[in-house]
């Protein structure tokens, strides 16, 4: 009687091989939130729009979950943020989603004037100085109305260009419908049609604020599909055709 020799695969080796085939993609998202007077006083009582924006940011972060696409792509997110008026307050350095969401709750509006250029400059510093280790794809979601009361840090256009030069992709999101569109477009990355695509955090419907989850969904799609590191893999695995770049 002859017995066939059966080799049982080493499960740990299989797991290691599987992991080695996964493309790791690290995404860092930094929220840059305007809490100046023009935002804080838009809706009564003072600060109510800021509170609504905080909820928008929390929902946004909750939706960006670490995930694996069909065993081939692993996407890992980290989150940070500052809020600003004439000064900037970093309420969270880059960290995990849950820690970030807890820190968002601690934001209190600053009031006073608006220096968007200085906020962009600080955001760029935070994103490029504190991140070490594996290279991440860098995104900033800037929520503002585009109005400024001063430009002591070289102006929006220069500050935004400096951020882009550091590889930061900036989405320009209106806090509400009351905006300076020129300022919003200067903030946005290139192409403007992608990074300032009528994104809005809060709509006012029947006198009450309503969160625009559509904006969150559209930005999330743009983040993953347009990521220069993983887009070709995501397109292949998800069967998504890339949007032509103009």
Secondary structure as GFF3:
##gff-version 3
##sequence-region A 1 246
A	DSSP	alpha_helix	11	21	.	.	.	ID=ss1
A	DSSP	beta_strand	23	34	.	.	.	ID=ss2
A	DSSP	alpha_helix	37	40	.	.	.	ID=ss3
A	DSSP	alpha_helix	48	63	.	.	.	ID=ss4
A	DSSP	beta_strand	67	69	.	.	.	ID=ss5
A	DSSP	beta_strand	73	84	.	.	.	ID=ss6
A	DSSP	beta_strand	88	95	.	.	.	ID=ss7
A	DSSP	alpha_helix	97	104	.	.	.	ID=ss8
A	DSSP	alpha_helix	116	129	.	.	.	ID=ss9
A	DSSP	beta_strand	137	144	.	.	.	ID=ss10
A	DSSP	alpha_helix	156	165	.	.	.	ID=ss11
A	DSSP	beta_strand	168	174	.	.	.	ID=ss12
A	DSSP	alpha_helix	181	187	.	.	.	ID=ss13
A	DSSP	alpha_helix	192	195	.	.	.	ID=ss14
A	DSSP	beta_strand	202	205	.	.	.	ID=ss15
A	DSSP	beta_strand	208	211	.	.	.	ID=ss16
A	DSSP	alpha_helix	213	225	.	.	.	ID=ss17
A	DSSP	alpha_helix	231	238	.	.	.	ID=ss18
###
